[in-house]
Amino acid sequence: MKILFQSLIEMGRTPAYFSGMQARAAAISRPGVEVDFVGMPAGIYGSNAPSEVLKYPYMAAMTEQFILDNALRAEAEGYDVFAIGSVQDPGLEQARALVDIPVVGYGESAMHFACCLSTRFAVLVFEKGFDQMMDLRIQRLGLASRALPTVVVDADFEQVSRGLTEGEKIVSAFTRAARRAIEDGAEAIIPGQLYLSEAIVRAGLTRIDEAPIIDGLSANLKMAEAMADLKSLGIGVTRRGYQHARPPSGVVEHARRFQKRDEIAADLLTQLPNID
């Protein structure tokens, strides 16, 4: 089984993030599963941290075409699953409507696992603006009755980056925020952005006051494996209704020619760094 895992982080921005995920994916995945990682194009966020850009709807929407390029690439190159490693699940529904291989998202996967492990969960994010974004995503998934309002952790992108290798400070900030959610009734905690999840998991934190912490990478990869298994049994995504309607190939090809998407995607492939 082969999984192409899409991140919203530029691969050259924080190499330790991707190399750490590559190592963890090898440990998490069952035997015979290969996981390849792909990030956003270098320079897409300028001098800003990704979290400072992605909290704006227009800017977030601009990343979705790159995600959909990679969904098509995954299908064309024989991957069994395309995984989107971002808690807000950008482009998830569009990708499912575009390709015939399973597509999974971190947010959706983590929330469904949280529902299996608890009665009510809370998502913790860093960067204000992501809290309302996540509350809206939870509503869209129909899980509002199972979730508490999203909590903002007192940390920024640089602090979380340092937390990937020096976890004490980010764990302290995360624990304070988690305990606020637990006091309000949360029984499971989802570290919002996968970037935050990786910092928390690498620090060895798995529970706070008996509330389990959902490991984002594990949730996404295990959902990917399960969806690939279902696909092998002939159980795939619905093609009824608007949200999952797959456009005819000719329509897709024309749109991509008009927007020169294949040229853009091919050019970006030459820029990908090696994370082995």
Disulfide bonds with the S-S distance in Angstrom:
none
